[in-house]
Amino acid sequence: MSSTISDTRTRILESTVRALEESGGHGVRMGDIAKAAGISRQAVYLHFPSRTDLLIASTKHLDEKLDVDRRLAPSRAAVTGVERLRLYIECWGNYIPEIYGVAKALMMARDTDEAAAAAWQDRMLAMRDGCRAAIDALHADGTLAAGWTRSKATDALWTMLLVPNWENLTAECGWSTKQYVRFMSDLARQMFVRDSN
């Protein structure tokens, strides 16, 4: 990919992320993105054949910009399931505030906007994969609490960590991110880790 094409693509992605953060998810159209990026609407379509492709690529671009893989590295390198669970929750809980503007925009628009719904689902499936990996690590260690299947435990952990729950605890209840992370880590340990006594 030439430098010019790469630069244009990056400008489009950056403009889309800004538009999502500023608009609350309403009115982020291809023409608006083109104008913000200083290119033609047709040029946007040369890089992204559909609005869905653009929104999904923009959320992935934000993850790359915020270096999510580096942030997840400690969890992925954990030697025990308990450690992996704790580190994953810590990573995710500290990551939400940084992606919240885009996340909120997609959540608000997803009921009436198929492209926003697809982008949101794509990111939530990625987050669910992290939950599954943490639960699988507990299972591999033999430390997954009795009564849980890996599938049900993944469902429950994923539901616990969804952005609206973070939003309720921080925005509505006044918790700090640190309090949220500690609470979710403790709750997850109580729910999913076999009692060693």
ChimeraX attribute file (.defattr): number of C-alpha atoms within 10 A of each C-alpha:
attribute: neighborCount
match mode: 1-to-1
recipient: residues
	/A:1	6
	/A:2	6
	/A:3	8
	/A:4	9
	/A:5	11
	/A:6	12
	/A:7	12
	/A:8	17
	/A:9	18
	/A:10	15
	/A:11	18
	/A:12	26
	/A:13	25
	/A:14	20
	/A:15	20
	/A:16	26
	/A:17	23
	/A:18	17
	/A:19	21
	/A:20	24
	/A:21	18
	/A:22	14
	/A:23	13
	/A:24	18
	/A:25	22
	/A:26	16
	/A:27	12
	/A:28	21
	/A:29	13
	/A:30	20
	/A:31	16
	/A:32	16
	/A:33	24
	/A:34	20
	/A:35	14
	/A:36	17
	/A:37	20
	/A:38	14
	/A:39	15
	/A:40	16
	/A:41	16
	/A:42	13
	/A:43	14
	/A:44	23
	/A:45	16
	/A:46	11
	/A:47	15
	/A:48	18
	/A:49	11
	/A:50	13
	/A:51	18
	/A:52	17
	/A:53	15
	/A:54	23
	/A:55	24
	/A:56	20
	/A:57	17
	/A:58	23
	/A:59	24
	/A:60	17
	/A:61	16
	/A:62	17
	/A:63	16
	/A:64	12
	/A:65	10
	/A:66	14
	/A:67	11
	/A:68	15
	/A:69	11
	/A:70	11
	/A:71	17
	/A:72	18
	/A:73	13
	/A:74	15
	/A:75	23
	/A:76	19
	/A:77	11
	/A:78	17
	/A:79	12
	/A:80	15
	/A:81	23
	/A:82	23
	/A:83	17
	/A:84	25
	/A:85	28
	/A:86	20
	/A:87	23
	/A:88	24
	/A:89	24
	/A:90	21
	/A:91	17
	/A:92	20
	/A:93	23
	/A:94	15
	/A:95	16
	/A:96	17
	/A:97	15
	/A:98	13
	/A:99	17
	/A:100	15
	/A:101	18
	/A:102	24
	/A:103	24
	/A:104	19
	/A:105	22
	/A:106	26
	/A:107	19
	/A:108	16
	/A:109	19
	/A:110	18
	/A:111	10
	/A:112	10
	/A:113	15
	/A:114	13
	/A:115	19
	/A:116	27
	/A:117	19
	/A:118	17
	/A:119	24
	/A:120	23
	/A:121	16
	/A:122	15
	/A:123	16
	/A:124	16
	/A:125	12
	/A:126	12
	/A:127	17
	/A:128	19
	/A:129	14
	/A:130	23
	/A:131	25
	/A:132	21
	/A:133	20
	/A:134	29
	/A:135	29
	/A:136	22
	/A:137	23
	/A:138	23
	/A:139	19
	/A:140	12
	/A:141	13
	/A:142	13
	/A:143	19
	/A:144	24
	/A:145	18
	/A:146	12
	/A:147	10
	/A:148	16
	/A:149	14
	/A:150	19
	/A:151	11
	/A:152	13
	/A:153	22
	/A:154	22
	/A:155	15
	/A:156	16
	/A:157	23
	/A:158	19
	/A:159	14
	/A:160	15
	/A:161	20
	/A:162	16
	/A:163	20
	/A:164	15
	/A:165	14
	/A:166	23
	/A:167	17
	/A:168	12
	/A:169	15
	/A:170	16
	/A:171	12
	/A:172	10
	/A:173	10
	/A:174	12
	/A:175	15
	/A:176	13
	/A:177	18
	/A:178	11
	/A:179	14
	/A:180	20
	/A:181	22
	/A:182	16
	/A:183	12
	/A:184	19
	/A:185	20
	/A:186	12
	/A:187	14
	/A:188	20
	/A:189	17
	/A:190	12
	/A:191	17
	/A:192	24
	/A:193	21
	/A:194	17
	/A:195	12
	/A:196	6
	/A:197	3
